[in-house]
Amino acid sequence: MDSRAASWHAPSIFASRLKSVPDIYIDTAQADTVGKPPLKVVFFSPFILQDAASGAAQSIRTMLEQLAARGVSCHALTACCFDVPPGPRLAEVLQAQGLRQTGIIKEIGMPVWQGHIKGVDYNAIHFASQTRHQFSPPEEITYRDMVRIWLKQNKPDVVITFGGLLLDVEIQRCARAAGALLVFYLANPSYGRAETFARVDLIVTNSEATSAHYRRTLSLDSQSVGLFVDPGRAIAARREPQFVTFINPLPEKGVTLFLKLVERAAAEAPDLRFLVVESRGKLADALQKTGKGAALAERITLLPKQDDIAAVYGVTKILLMPSFWFEAAGRILIEANANGIPVLASDGGGIPETLGGAGKLLSVPDRCMQDHWAIPSDEEAEPWWRELLRLWREPAHYQSMSELALSTATAQTVAAKAERLEALLRAALAKKNAGTSPA
C-alpha cells in the first residue's frame, strides 16, 4: 500500500462476500488544494483502466492521475473487461501494471485486484468474462452491488462513467441516487440515443469535433476537455527510425489505403519499409478480404499488440492514420508529436485539432467513408503516395516536419487540460448543490 494512503476496511455487506477482505485505499495526500474544498472522484465501469489497447481506458486513467496530482482524491472500481483480452496472461498483465490480488468474492470465486498508482486507488474485480459482451447477468448484478457498496461507504462528489448498456444505465441510476455529480465521458461517435444521457449532469468530450457531432446529431450540450494523453509513457528512449508505421489494421482505420501504398512501394520504391502493429485489427484478415495475399505480406513487418508502444515509436519514421470514419481524436497523434514523428492523417473528425498543426492532413475518398473495405484507386491514393515519398526521400523536408511535431507537442500539455477539467467539475458540482442540475 502507498505510504501516503490510509486503509479503510470494507463494511459487513462487502465482507460477507469476501473470503479475504481487501482494504479500499483512500488517498489522503493533498496538493495545490489551498482555498478549495476536498473533491473525491470515482470511475465506474466493467472496463478496466489497465488496458493498453483501449484509448478510452488510457485517457480516463491519465485524467484521474492528473486530477490526483492536483490534490483530488481519485478512485476506480472496475471489472476486468478489455478491448483485447489477455486471456491466461491476465494476472501477469495486472501485476505488471502495479495491481495485486487482495481478496476473493465468495459467490463467484473471483479475485479482487488493487493498487495505489500515481495517486489513484484502483479496485478491479476479476470476473470470468474479459470482454464486455460476454459479461453474464450474475456478474453484472455482483458488480452493480459492489458499486452500491462503494458509493454508500465513500460518498464521492463525482462519478465518471461511459457506456449505454443496461448495466451502464444502472450505474448512472446508482450514482444519482447516492447524490453524486454524474459525469459522462463521451469519446466516440457511436451513441445514437439521447436517452442514454438523460440522468447525466455533465458530458465531457475528447475534442471539439466530438462535441459538435453530438450537438448536431442528438442536440447534446457537452464540454471538450481534450484528449488526455501522457506522452511520457510513449517517448522512445532511443530513436532509430526505419519504418512507415500503421497501427490497428481495421477497415475503418483505412487498412485498404495502407495496403494500396505498400503495393505502390513494391513497384516503385522498394526501399520503403512498412510496419503494422496489430490490436483489434489483424493484418491477415485484411489481406484475405482484399485478396492481396502473401506478396504484400512479405513487404510488411508485423507486430502483435504492444504493451510498450514507446519501442514502436523508436523505430517509426512516418506514422500513417488514414481513417475512413469519424475519429473523435487519436492518442497516437499526440504520442507521435512527442516523438518528433511526422504523421500523414485523414482530415476529418477530431484529427486536425488533435494534431495541432503538425503532420499533413489529406482527404480520403467519400466511397471509402461509406464502405470501409473499398480499395482506393491509384488516382485517389496519389496525394498520399506523393507526401509519403517526399517525407521518405527528402531529408530537409522530413527534418522540418519532425521539428514541427516536437514544437507542437510542447503546447499539448495534459496539466492544462486537468486544470480545466477540475474547474468544470467544481462548477457543475456547485450548480448541482444549488439545486439547478437536471434531474
Contacts in CASP RR format, 6 or more apart in sequence:
PFRMAT RR
TARGET T0000
AUTHOR 0000-0000-0000
METHOD contacts of the structure
MODEL  1
MDSRAASWHAPSIFASRLKSVPDIYIDTAQADTVGKPPLKVVFFSPFILQ
DAASGAAQSIRTMLEQLAARGVSCHALTACCFDVPPGPRLAEVLQAQGLR
QTGIIKEIGMPVWQGHIKGVDYNAIHFASQTRHQFSPPEEITYRDMVRIW
LKQNKPDVVITFGGLLLDVEIQRCARAAGALLVFYLANPSYGRAETFARV
DLIVTNSEATSAHYRRTLSLDSQSVGLFVDPGRAIAARREPQFVTFINPL
PEKGVTLFLKLVERAAAEAPDLRFLVVESRGKLADALQKTGKGAALAERI
TLLPKQDDIAAVYGVTKILLMPSFWFEAAGRILIEANANGIPVLASDGGG
IPETLGGAGKLLSVPDRCMQDHWAIPSDEEAEPWWRELLRLWREPAHYQS
MSELALSTATAQTVAAKAERLEALLRAALAKKNAGTSPA
1 7 0 8 1.000
1 23 0 8 1.000
1 25 0 8 1.000
1 115 0 8 1.000
1 116 0 8 1.000
2 25 0 8 1.000
2 27 0 8 1.000
2 116 0 8 1.000
2 119 0 8 1.000
4 27 0 8 1.000
4 28 0 8 1.000
4 29 0 8 1.000
5 25 0 8 1.000
5 26 0 8 1.000
5 27 0 8 1.000
5 28 0 8 1.000
5 29 0 8 1.000
5 116 0 8 1.000
5 121 0 8 1.000
6 26 0 8 1.000
6 28 0 8 1.000
7 23 0 8 1.000
7 24 0 8 1.000
7 25 0 8 1.000
7 26 0 8 1.000
8 23 0 8 1.000
8 24 0 8 1.000
8 25 0 8 1.000
8 26 0 8 1.000
8 153 0 8 1.000
8 154 0 8 1.000
9 15 0 8 1.000
9 21 0 8 1.000
9 23 0 8 1.000
9 24 0 8 1.000
10 18 0 8 1.000
10 21 0 8 1.000
10 22 0 8 1.000
10 23 0 8 1.000
10 24 0 8 1.000
10 149 0 8 1.000
10 153 0 8 1.000
11 149 0 8 1.000
11 152 0 8 1.000
11 153 0 8 1.000
13 149 0 8 1.000
14 21 0 8 1.000
14 146 0 8 1.000
14 149 0 8 1.000
14 153 0 8 1.000
15 21 0 8 1.000
16 106 0 8 1.000
17 105 0 8 1.000
17 106 0 8 1.000
17 107 0 8 1.000
17 142 0 8 1.000
17 145 0 8 1.000
18 103 0 8 1.000
18 104 0 8 1.000
18 105 0 8 1.000
18 106 0 8 1.000
18 112 0 8 1.000
19 103 0 8 1.000
19 104 0 8 1.000
19 106 0 8 1.000
19 109 0 8 1.000
20 102 0 8 1.000
20 103 0 8 1.000
20 104 0 8 1.000
21 103 0 8 1.000
22 102 0 8 1.000
22 103 0 8 1.000
22 112 0 8 1.000
22 114 0 8 1.000
22 123 0 8 1.000
23 102 0 8 1.000
23 114 0 8 1.000
24 114 0 8 1.000
24 121 0 8 1.000
24 123 0 8 1.000
24 150 0 8 1.000
24 153 0 8 1.000
24 154 0 8 1.000
25 75 0 8 1.000
25 114 0 8 1.000
25 115 0 8 1.000
25 116 0 8 1.000
25 121 0 8 1.000
25 123 0 8 1.000
26 73 0 8 1.000
26 121 0 8 1.000
26 154 0 8 1.000
27 68 0 8 1.000
27 73 0 8 1.000
27 74 0 8 1.000
27 116 0 8 1.000
27 119 0 8 1.000
27 120 0 8 1.000
27 121 0 8 1.000
28 73 0 8 1.000
29 71 0 8 1.000
29 119 0 8 1.000
30 71 0 8 1.000
31 69 0 8 1.000
31 70 0 8 1.000
31 71 0 8 1.000
32 70 0 8 1.000
32 71 0 8 1.000
33 70 0 8 1.000
33 71 0 8 1.000
36 426 0 8 1.000
38 73 0 8 1.000
39 71 0 8 1.000
39 72 0 8 1.000
39 73 0 8 1.000
39 157 0 8 1.000
39 158 0 8 1.000
39 422 0 8 1.000
39 425 0 8 1.000
39 426 0 8 1.000
39 429 0 8 1.000
40 72 0 8 1.000
40 73 0 8 1.000
40 75 0 8 1.000
40 154 0 8 1.000
40 155 0 8 1.000
40 156 0 8 1.000
40 157 0 8 1.000
40 158 0 8 1.000
41 64 0 8 1.000
41 67 0 8 1.000
41 72 0 8 1.000
41 73 0 8 1.000
41 74 0 8 1.000
41 75 0 8 1.000
41 156 0 8 1.000
41 157 0 8 1.000
41 158 0 8 1.000
41 159 0 8 1.000
41 160 0 8 1.000
41 425 0 8 1.000
42 74 0 8 1.000
42 75 0 8 1.000
42 76 0 8 1.000
42 77 0 8 1.000
42 150 0 8 1.000
42 154 0 8 1.000
42 156 0 8 1.000
42 158 0 8 1.000
42 159 0 8 1.000
42 160 0 8 1.000
42 180 0 8 1.000
43 49 0 8 1.000
43 60 0 8 1.000
43 64 0 8 1.000
43 75 0 8 1.000
43 76 0 8 1.000
43 77 0 8 1.000
43 78 0 8 1.000
43 159 0 8 1.000
43 160 0 8 1.000
43 161 0 8 1.000
44 76 0 8 1.000
44 77 0 8 1.000
44 78 0 8 1.000
44 147 0 8 1.000
44 150 0 8 1.000
44 159 0 8 1.000
44 160 0 8 1.000
44 161 0 8 1.000
44 171 0 8 1.000
44 175 0 8 1.000
45 78 0 8 1.000
45 79 0 8 1.000
45 161 0 8 1.000
45 162 0 8 1.000
45 163 0 8 1.000
45 168 0 8 1.000
45 171 0 8 1.000
46 78 0 8 1.000
46 79 0 8 1.000
46 81 0 8 1.000
46 132 0 8 1.000
46 135 0 8 1.000
46 140 0 8 1.000
46 143 0 8 1.000
46 167 0 8 1.000
47 54 0 8 1.000
47 56 0 8 1.000
47 57 0 8 1.000
47 78 0 8 1.000
47 79 0 8 1.000
47 81 0 8 1.000
47 82 0 8 1.000
47 132 0 8 1.000
48 57 0 8 1.000
48 78 0 8 1.000
48 79 0 8 1.000
48 80 0 8 1.000
48 81 0 8 1.000
48 82 0 8 1.000
48 124 0 8 1.000
49 57 0 8 1.000
49 58 0 8 1.000
49 60 0 8 1.000
49 61 0 8 1.000
49 64 0 8 1.000
49 76 0 8 1.000
49 78 0 8 1.000
49 122 0 8 1.000
50 57 0 8 1.000
50 61 0 8 1.000
50 93 0 8 1.000
50 94 0 8 1.000
50 97 0 8 1.000
50 99 0 8 1.000
50 122 0 8 1.000
50 124 0 8 1.000
51 57 0 8 1.000
51 58 0 8 1.000
51 82 0 8 1.000
51 83 0 8 1.000
51 84 0 8 1.000
52 58 0 8 1.000
52 305 0 8 1.000
52 306 0 8 1.000
52 307 0 8 1.000
52 309 0 8 1.000
53 82 0 8 1.000
53 83 0 8 1.000
53 84 0 8 1.000
53 279 0 8 1.000
53 280 0 8 1.000
53 305 0 8 1.000
54 82 0 8 1.000
54 83 0 8 1.000
55 187 0 8 1.000
55 330 0 8 1.000
55 331 0 8 1.000
56 162 0 8 1.000
56 185 0 8 1.000
56 187 0 8 1.000
56 188 0 8 1.000
57 83 0 8 1.000
58 229 0 8 1.000
58 331 0 8 1.000
59 185 0 8 1.000
59 187 0 8 1.000
59 206 0 8 1.000
59 227 0 8 1.000
59 228 0 8 1.000
59 229 0 8 1.000
59 331 0 8 1.000
60 76 0 8 1.000
60 160 0 8 1.000
60 185 0 8 1.000
60 228 0 8 1.000
61 76 0 8 1.000
61 120 0 8 1.000
62 228 0 8 1.000
62 229 0 8 1.000
62 230 0 8 1.000
62 414 0 8 1.000
63 160 0 8 1.000
63 185 0 8 1.000
63 225 0 8 1.000
63 228 0 8 1.000
63 418 0 8 1.000
63 421 0 8 1.000
64 74 0 8 1.000
64 75 0 8 1.000
64 76 0 8 1.000
64 120 0 8 1.000
65 74 0 8 1.000
65 117 0 8 1.000
65 118 0 8 1.000
65 119 0 8 1.000
65 120 0 8 1.000
65 230 0 8 1.000
66 228 0 8 1.000
66 230 0 8 1.000
66 414 0 8 1.000
66 415 0 8 1.000
66 417 0 8 1.000
66 418 0 8 1.000
66 421 0 8 1.000
67 74 0 8 1.000
67 418 0 8 1.000
67 421 0 8 1.000
67 422 0 8 1.000
68 74 0 8 1.000
68 118 0 8 1.000
68 119 0 8 1.000
68 120 0 8 1.000
69 118 0 8 1.000
69 119 0 8 1.000
69 415 0 8 1.000
69 418 0 8 1.000
70 418 0 8 1.000
70 419 0 8 1.000
70 422 0 8 1.000
72 422 0 8 1.000
74 119 0 8 1.000
74 120 0 8 1.000
74 121 0 8 1.000
75 120 0 8 1.000
75 121 0 8 1.000
75 122 0 8 1.000
75 123 0 8 1.000
75 150 0 8 1.000
75 154 0 8 1.000
75 156 0 8 1.000
76 120 0 8 1.000
76 121 0 8 1.000
76 122 0 8 1.000
76 123 0 8 1.000
76 124 0 8 1.000
77 123 0 8 1.000
77 124 0 8 1.000
77 125 0 8 1.000
77 146 0 8 1.000
77 147 0 8 1.000
77 150 0 8 1.000
78 122 0 8 1.000
78 123 0 8 1.000
78 124 0 8 1.000
78 125 0 8 1.000
79 124 0 8 1.000
79 125 0 8 1.000
79 126 0 8 1.000
79 127 0 8 1.000
79 129 0 8 1.000
79 135 0 8 1.000
79 139 0 8 1.000
79 143 0 8 1.000
80 90 0 8 1.000
80 94 0 8 1.000
80 113 0 8 1.000
80 124 0 8 1.000
80 125 0 8 1.000
80 126 0 8 1.000
80 127 0 8 1.000
80 130 0 8 1.000
81 129 0 8 1.000
81 130 0 8 1.000
81 131 0 8 1.000
81 132 0 8 1.000
81 135 0 8 1.000
82 130 0 8 1.000
82 131 0 8 1.000
83 279 0 8 1.000
83 280 0 8 1.000
84 279 0 8 1.000
84 280 0 8 1.000
84 305 0 8 1.000
85 130 0 8 1.000
85 131 0 8 1.000
86 92 0 8 1.000
86 93 0 8 1.000
86 130 0 8 1.000
87 130 0 8 1.000
90 126 0 8 1.000
90 130 0 8 1.000
91 101 0 8 1.000
93 307 0 8 1.000
94 113 0 8 1.000
94 124 0 8 1.000
96 307 0 8 1.000
97 117 0 8 1.000
98 115 0 8 1.000
98 117 0 8 1.000
99 113 0 8 1.000
99 114 0 8 1.000
99 115 0 8 1.000
99 117 0 8 1.000
99 122 0 8 1.000
99 124 0 8 1.000
100 113 0 8 1.000
100 114 0 8 1.000
100 115 0 8 1.000
101 111 0 8 1.000
101 112 0 8 1.000
101 113 0 8 1.000
101 126 0 8 1.000
102 111 0 8 1.000
102 112 0 8 1.000
102 113 0 8 1.000
102 114 0 8 1.000
103 111 0 8 1.000
103 112 0 8 1.000
104 110 0 8 1.000
104 111 0 8 1.000
104 112 0 8 1.000
105 111 0 8 1.000
105 112 0 8 1.000
105 125 0 8 1.000
105 142 0 8 1.000
107 138 0 8 1.000
107 142 0 8 1.000
108 127 0 8 1.000
108 128 0 8 1.000
108 138 0 8 1.000
108 139 0 8 1.000
108 142 0 8 1.000
110 125 0 8 1.000
110 126 0 8 1.000
110 127 0 8 1.000
110 128 0 8 1.000
111 125 0 8 1.000
111 126 0 8 1.000
112 123 0 8 1.000
112 124 0 8 1.000
112 125 0 8 1.000
112 126 0 8 1.000
113 122 0 8 1.000
113 123 0 8 1.000
113 124 0 8 1.000
113 125 0 8 1.000
113 126 0 8 1.000
114 121 0 8 1.000
114 122 0 8 1.000
114 123 0 8 1.000
114 124 0 8 1.000
115 121 0 8 1.000
115 122 0 8 1.000
115 123 0 8 1.000
116 122 0 8 1.000
123 150 0 8 1.000
125 142 0 8 1.000
125 143 0 8 1.000
125 146 0 8 1.000
127 135 0 8 1.000
127 136 0 8 1.000
127 139 0 8 1.000
127 142 0 8 1.000
127 143 0 8 1.000
128 136 0 8 1.000
128 139 0 8 1.000
129 135 0 8 1.000
129 136 0 8 1.000
129 139 0 8 1.000
132 165 0 8 1.000
135 167 0 8 1.000
140 166 0 8 1.000
140 167 0 8 1.000
143 167 0 8 1.000
144 167 0 8 1.000
144 170 0 8 1.000
144 171 0 8 1.000
144 174 0 8 1.000
147 171 0 8 1.000
147 174 0 8 1.000
148 174 0 8 1.000
151 159 0 8 1.000
151 174 0 8 1.000
151 175 0 8 1.000
151 178 0 8 1.000
151 180 0 8 1.000
152 178 0 8 1.000
155 178 0 8 1.000
155 180 0 8 1.000
156 178 0 8 1.000
156 180 0 8 1.000
157 180 0 8 1.000
157 181 0 8 1.000
157 425 0 8 1.000
157 429 0 8 1.000
158 180 0 8 1.000
158 181 0 8 1.000
158 183 0 8 1.000
158 425 0 8 1.000
158 429 0 8 1.000
159 171 0 8 1.000
159 175 0 8 1.000
159 178 0 8 1.000
159 180 0 8 1.000
159 181 0 8 1.000
159 182 0 8 1.000
159 183 0 8 1.000
160 183 0 8 1.000
160 184 0 8 1.000
160 185 0 8 1.000
161 168 0 8 1.000
161 171 0 8 1.000
161 172 0 8 1.000
161 175 0 8 1.000
161 182 0 8 1.000
161 183 0 8 1.000
161 184 0 8 1.000
161 185 0 8 1.000
162 168 0 8 1.000
162 184 0 8 1.000
162 185 0 8 1.000
162 186 0 8 1.000
162 187 0 8 1.000
163 191 0 8 1.000
163 196 0 8 1.000
164 191 0 8 1.000
164 196 0 8 1.000
169 196 0 8 1.000
169 199 0 8 1.000
172 182 0 8 1.000
172 199 0 8 1.000
172 200 0 8 1.000
173 199 0 8 1.000
175 182 0 8 1.000
176 182 0 8 1.000
176 199 0 8 1.000
181 201 0 8 1.000
181 202 0 8 1.000
181 425 0 8 1.000
181 428 0 8 1.000
181 429 0 8 1.000
181 432 0 8 1.000
181 437 0 8 1.000
182 199 0 8 1.000
182 200 0 8 1.000
182 201 0 8 1.000
182 202 0 8 1.000
183 200 0 8 1.000
183 201 0 8 1.000
183 202 0 8 1.000
183 203 0 8 1.000
183 204 0 8 1.000
183 425 0 8 1.000
183 428 0 8 1.000
184 197 0 8 1.000
184 200 0 8 1.000
184 202 0 8 1.000
184 203 0 8 1.000
184 204 0 8 1.000
185 204 0 8 1.000
185 205 0 8 1.000
185 206 0 8 1.000
186 203 0 8 1.000
186 204 0 8 1.000
186 205 0 8 1.000
186 206 0 8 1.000
186 210 0 8 1.000
186 214 0 8 1.000
186 220 0 8 1.000
186 222 0 8 1.000
187 205 0 8 1.000
187 206 0 8 1.000
187 210 0 8 1.000
187 328 0 8 1.000
187 329 0 8 1.000
188 210 0 8 1.000
188 328 0 8 1.000
189 210 0 8 1.000
189 213 0 8 1.000
189 325 0 8 1.000
189 326 0 8 1.000
189 328 0 8 1.000
191 197 0 8 1.000
191 214 0 8 1.000
191 218 0 8 1.000
192 217 0 8 1.000
192 218 0 8 1.000
193 218 0 8 1.000
194 218 0 8 1.000
194 219 0 8 1.000
194 220 0 8 1.000
197 203 0 8 1.000
197 218 0 8 1.000
197 220 0 8 1.000
200 438 0 8 1.000
201 428 0 8 1.000
201 432 0 8 1.000
201 437 0 8 1.000
201 438 0 8 1.000
202 223 0 8 1.000
202 424 0 8 1.000
202 425 0 8 1.000
202 428 0 8 1.000
203 214 0 8 1.000
203 220 0 8 1.000
203 221 0 8 1.000
203 222 0 8 1.000
203 223 0 8 1.000
204 222 0 8 1.000
204 223 0 8 1.000
204 224 0 8 1.000
204 225 0 8 1.000
204 421 0 8 1.000
204 424 0 8 1.000
205 211 0 8 1.000
205 214 0 8 1.000
205 222 0 8 1.000
205 223 0 8 1.000
205 224 0 8 1.000
205 225 0 8 1.000
205 226 0 8 1.000
205 328 0 8 1.000
206 224 0 8 1.000
206 225 0 8 1.000
206 226 0 8 1.000
206 227 0 8 1.000
206 228 0 8 1.000
206 328 0 8 1.000
206 329 0 8 1.000
207 224 0 8 1.000
207 226 0 8 1.000
207 227 0 8 1.000
207 328 0 8 1.000
207 329 0 8 1.000
207 349 0 8 1.000
207 350 0 8 1.000
207 353 0 8 1.000
207 354 0 8 1.000
208 224 0 8 1.000
208 350 0 8 1.000
208 353 0 8 1.000
209 326 0 8 1.000
209 328 0 8 1.000
209 329 0 8 1.000
209 348 0 8 1.000
209 349 0 8 1.000
209 350 0 8 1.000
209 353 0 8 1.000
210 222 0 8 1.000
210 224 0 8 1.000
210 328 0 8 1.000
210 329 0 8 1.000
210 350 0 8 1.000
211 222 0 8 1.000
211 223 0 8 1.000
211 224 0 8 1.000
213 326 0 8 1.000
213 328 0 8 1.000
213 349 0 8 1.000
214 220 0 8 1.000
214 222 0 8 1.000
215 221 0 8 1.000
215 222 0 8 1.000
223 424 0 8 1.000
225 417 0 8 1.000
225 420 0 8 1.000
225 421 0 8 1.000
225 424 0 8 1.000
226 329 0 8 1.000
226 417 0 8 1.000
227 329 0 8 1.000
227 330 0 8 1.000
227 331 0 8 1.000
227 334 0 8 1.000
227 354 0 8 1.000
228 414 0 8 1.000
228 417 0 8 1.000
228 418 0 8 1.000
229 331 0 8 1.000
229 334 0 8 1.000
229 335 0 8 1.000
229 412 0 8 1.000
229 414 0 8 1.000
230 414 0 8 1.000
231 334 0 8 1.000
231 335 0 8 1.000
231 337 0 8 1.000
231 338 0 8 1.000
231 339 0 8 1.000
231 409 0 8 1.000
231 412 0 8 1.000
232 338 0 8 1.000
233 309 0 8 1.000
233 310 0 8 1.000
234 309 0 8 1.000
234 310 0 8 1.000
234 313 0 8 1.000
234 335 0 8 1.000
234 338 0 8 1.000
234 339 0 8 1.000
235 310 0 8 1.000
235 313 0 8 1.000
235 335 0 8 1.000
235 338 0 8 1.000
235 339 0 8 1.000
236 310 0 8 1.000
236 311 0 8 1.000
236 313 0 8 1.000
236 314 0 8 1.000
236 339 0 8 1.000
237 310 0 8 1.000
238 314 0 8 1.000
239 313 0 8 1.000
239 314 0 8 1.000
239 339 0 8 1.000
240 314 0 8 1.000
240 315 0 8 1.000
241 314 0 8 1.000
241 315 0 8 1.000
241 316 0 8 1.000
241 317 0 8 1.000
241 341 0 8 1.000
242 273 0 8 1.000
242 315 0 8 1.000
242 317 0 8 1.000
243 273 0 8 1.000
243 274 0 8 1.000
243 275 0 8 1.000
243 301 0 8 1.000
243 315 0 8 1.000
243 316 0 8 1.000
243 317 0 8 1.000
243 318 0 8 1.000
244 261 0 8 1.000
244 272 0 8 1.000
244 273 0 8 1.000
244 274 0 8 1.000
244 275 0 8 1.000
244 316 0 8 1.000
244 317 0 8 1.000
244 318 0 8 1.000
244 319 0 8 1.000
244 320 0 8 1.000
244 388 0 8 1.000
244 392 0 8 1.000
245 274 0 8 1.000
245 275 0 8 1.000
245 276 0 8 1.000
245 277 0 8 1.000
245 312 0 8 1.000
245 315 0 8 1.000
245 316 0 8 1.000
245 317 0 8 1.000
245 318 0 8 1.000
245 319 0 8 1.000
245 320 0 8 1.000
246 253 0 8 1.000
246 255 0 8 1.000
246 258 0 8 1.000
246 274 0 8 1.000
246 275 0 8 1.000
246 276 0 8 1.000
246 277 0 8 1.000
246 319 0 8 1.000
246 320 0 8 1.000
247 253 0 8 1.000
247 276 0 8 1.000
247 277 0 8 1.000
247 279 0 8 1.000
247 312 0 8 1.000
247 319 0 8 1.000
247 321 0 8 1.000
247 332 0 8 1.000
248 277 0 8 1.000
248 278 0 8 1.000
248 279 0 8 1.000
248 280 0 8 1.000
248 281 0 8 1.000
249 255 0 8 1.000
249 258 0 8 1.000
249 276 0 8 1.000
249 278 0 8 1.000
249 281 0 8 1.000
249 282 0 8 1.000
249 283 0 8 1.000
249 285 0 8 1.000
249 286 0 8 1.000
250 280 0 8 1.000
250 281 0 8 1.000
250 286 0 8 1.000
250 372 0 8 1.000
251 286 0 8 1.000
251 289 0 8 1.000
251 324 0 8 1.000
251 372 0 8 1.000
251 373 0 8 1.000
252 323 0 8 1.000
252 324 0 8 1.000
252 325 0 8 1.000
252 372 0 8 1.000
253 281 0 8 1.000
253 321 0 8 1.000
253 322 0 8 1.000
253 323 0 8 1.000
253 324 0 8 1.000
254 322 0 8 1.000
254 323 0 8 1.000
254 324 0 8 1.000
254 364 0 8 1.000
254 368 0 8 1.000
254 372 0 8 1.000
255 283 0 8 1.000
255 286 0 8 1.000
256 286 0 8 1.000
256 290 0 8 1.000
256 324 0 8 1.000
256 368 0 8 1.000
256 372 0 8 1.000
256 373 0 8 1.000
256 374 0 8 1.000
256 375 0 8 1.000
256 376 0 8 1.000
257 322 0 8 1.000
257 324 0 8 1.000
257 364 0 8 1.000
257 368 0 8 1.000
257 376 0 8 1.000
257 381 0 8 1.000
257 384 0 8 1.000
258 274 0 8 1.000
258 276 0 8 1.000
258 320 0 8 1.000
258 322 0 8 1.000
259 286 0 8 1.000
259 287 0 8 1.000
259 290 0 8 1.000
259 292 0 8 1.000
259 296 0 8 1.000
259 375 0 8 1.000
260 375 0 8 1.000
260 376 0 8 1.000
260 378 0 8 1.000
260 381 0 8 1.000
261 274 0 8 1.000
261 320 0 8 1.000
261 381 0 8 1.000
261 384 0 8 1.000
261 385 0 8 1.000
261 388 0 8 1.000
262 274 0 8 1.000
262 296 0 8 1.000
262 299 0 8 1.000
262 300 0 8 1.000
263 292 0 8 1.000
263 296 0 8 1.000
264 378 0 8 1.000
264 381 0 8 1.000
264 385 0 8 1.000
265 272 0 8 1.000
265 274 0 8 1.000
265 299 0 8 1.000
266 295 0 8 1.000
266 296 0 8 1.000
266 299 0 8 1.000
269 389 0 8 1.000
269 392 0 8 1.000
271 392 0 8 1.000
272 388 0 8 1.000
272 389 0 8 1.000
272 392 0 8 1.000
273 301 0 8 1.000
274 299 0 8 1.000
274 300 0 8 1.000
274 301 0 8 1.000
275 300 0 8 1.000
275 301 0 8 1.000
275 302 0 8 1.000
275 303 0 8 1.000
275 312 0 8 1.000
275 315 0 8 1.000
275 316 0 8 1.000
276 283 0 8 1.000
276 300 0 8 1.000
276 301 0 8 1.000
276 302 0 8 1.000
276 303 0 8 1.000
277 303 0 8 1.000
277 304 0 8 1.000
277 305 0 8 1.000
277 306 0 8 1.000
277 309 0 8 1.000
277 312 0 8 1.000
278 302 0 8 1.000
278 303 0 8 1.000
278 304 0 8 1.000
278 305 0 8 1.000
279 305 0 8 1.000
283 297 0 8 1.000
283 300 0 8 1.000
283 302 0 8 1.000
284 297 0 8 1.000
286 292 0 8 1.000
287 293 0 8 1.000
287 294 0 8 1.000
287 296 0 8 1.000
287 297 0 8 1.000
289 373 0 8 1.000
290 373 0 8 1.000
290 375 0 8 1.000
303 312 0 8 1.000
306 312 0 8 1.000
309 335 0 8 1.000
313 335 0 8 1.000
313 336 0 8 1.000
313 339 0 8 1.000
313 341 0 8 1.000
314 339 0 8 1.000
316 336 0 8 1.000
316 339 0 8 1.000
316 341 0 8 1.000
317 341 0 8 1.000
317 391 0 8 1.000
317 392 0 8 1.000
317 398 0 8 1.000
318 341 0 8 1.000
318 342 0 8 1.000
318 343 0 8 1.000
318 344 0 8 1.000
318 388 0 8 1.000
318 391 0 8 1.000
318 392 0 8 1.000
319 332 0 8 1.000
319 336 0 8 1.000
319 341 0 8 1.000
319 342 0 8 1.000
319 343 0 8 1.000
319 344 0 8 1.000
320 343 0 8 1.000
320 344 0 8 1.000
320 345 0 8 1.000
320 388 0 8 1.000
321 327 0 8 1.000
321 330 0 8 1.000
321 332 0 8 1.000
321 333 0 8 1.000
321 343 0 8 1.000
321 344 0 8 1.000
321 345 0 8 1.000
321 346 0 8 1.000
321 351 0 8 1.000
322 344 0 8 1.000
322 345 0 8 1.000
322 346 0 8 1.000
322 362 0 8 1.000
322 364 0 8 1.000
322 384 0 8 1.000
323 345 0 8 1.000
323 346 0 8 1.000
323 348 0 8 1.000
323 351 0 8 1.000
323 364 0 8 1.000
324 346 0 8 1.000
324 364 0 8 1.000
324 368 0 8 1.000
324 369 0 8 1.000
324 372 0 8 1.000
325 369 0 8 1.000
325 372 0 8 1.000
326 348 0 8 1.000
326 349 0 8 1.000
327 346 0 8 1.000
327 348 0 8 1.000
327 349 0 8 1.000
327 350 0 8 1.000
327 351 0 8 1.000
328 349 0 8 1.000
328 350 0 8 1.000
329 350 0 8 1.000
329 351 0 8 1.000
329 353 0 8 1.000
329 354 0 8 1.000
330 350 0 8 1.000
330 351 0 8 1.000
330 354 0 8 1.000
333 343 0 8 1.000
333 345 0 8 1.000
333 351 0 8 1.000
333 354 0 8 1.000
333 355 0 8 1.000
334 354 0 8 1.000
334 409 0 8 1.000
334 412 0 8 1.000
336 342 0 8 1.000
336 343 0 8 1.000
336 405 0 8 1.000
337 343 0 8 1.000
337 355 0 8 1.000
337 356 0 8 1.000
337 358 0 8 1.000
337 405 0 8 1.000
337 406 0 8 1.000
337 408 0 8 1.000
337 409 0 8 1.000
337 412 0 8 1.000
338 406 0 8 1.000
338 409 0 8 1.000
338 412 0 8 1.000
339 405 0 8 1.000
340 402 0 8 1.000
340 403 0 8 1.000
340 405 0 8 1.000
340 406 0 8 1.000
340 409 0 8 1.000
341 402 0 8 1.000
341 405 0 8 1.000
342 358 0 8 1.000
342 359 0 8 1.000
342 360 0 8 1.000
342 391 0 8 1.000
342 398 0 8 1.000
342 401 0 8 1.000
342 402 0 8 1.000
342 404 0 8 1.000
342 405 0 8 1.000
343 355 0 8 1.000
343 358 0 8 1.000
343 359 0 8 1.000
343 360 0 8 1.000
343 405 0 8 1.000
344 359 0 8 1.000
344 360 0 8 1.000
344 362 0 8 1.000
344 384 0 8 1.000
344 387 0 8 1.000
344 388 0 8 1.000
344 391 0 8 1.000
345 351 0 8 1.000
345 355 0 8 1.000
345 359 0 8 1.000
345 360 0 8 1.000
345 361 0 8 1.000
345 362 0 8 1.000
346 361 0 8 1.000
346 362 0 8 1.000
346 363 0 8 1.000
346 364 0 8 1.000
347 361 0 8 1.000
347 362 0 8 1.000
347 363 0 8 1.000
348 361 0 8 1.000
351 361 0 8 1.000
352 361 0 8 1.000
355 361 0 8 1.000
355 408 0 8 1.000
356 408 0 8 1.000
356 411 0 8 1.000
356 412 0 8 1.000
357 404 0 8 1.000
357 408 0 8 1.000
358 401 0 8 1.000
358 404 0 8 1.000
358 405 0 8 1.000
358 407 0 8 1.000
358 408 0 8 1.000
358 409 0 8 1.000
359 401 0 8 1.000
359 404 0 8 1.000
359 405 0 8 1.000
360 387 0 8 1.000
360 401 0 8 1.000
362 383 0 8 1.000
362 384 0 8 1.000
362 387 0 8 1.000
363 383 0 8 1.000
364 376 0 8 1.000
364 380 0 8 1.000
365 374 0 8 1.000
365 376 0 8 1.000
365 377 0 8 1.000
365 380 0 8 1.000
367 374 0 8 1.000
368 374 0 8 1.000
368 376 0 8 1.000
368 380 0 8 1.000
390 397 0 8 1.000
391 397 0 8 1.000
391 398 0 8 1.000
391 401 0 8 1.000
392 398 0 8 1.000
428 437 0 8 1.000
431 437 0 8 1.000
END
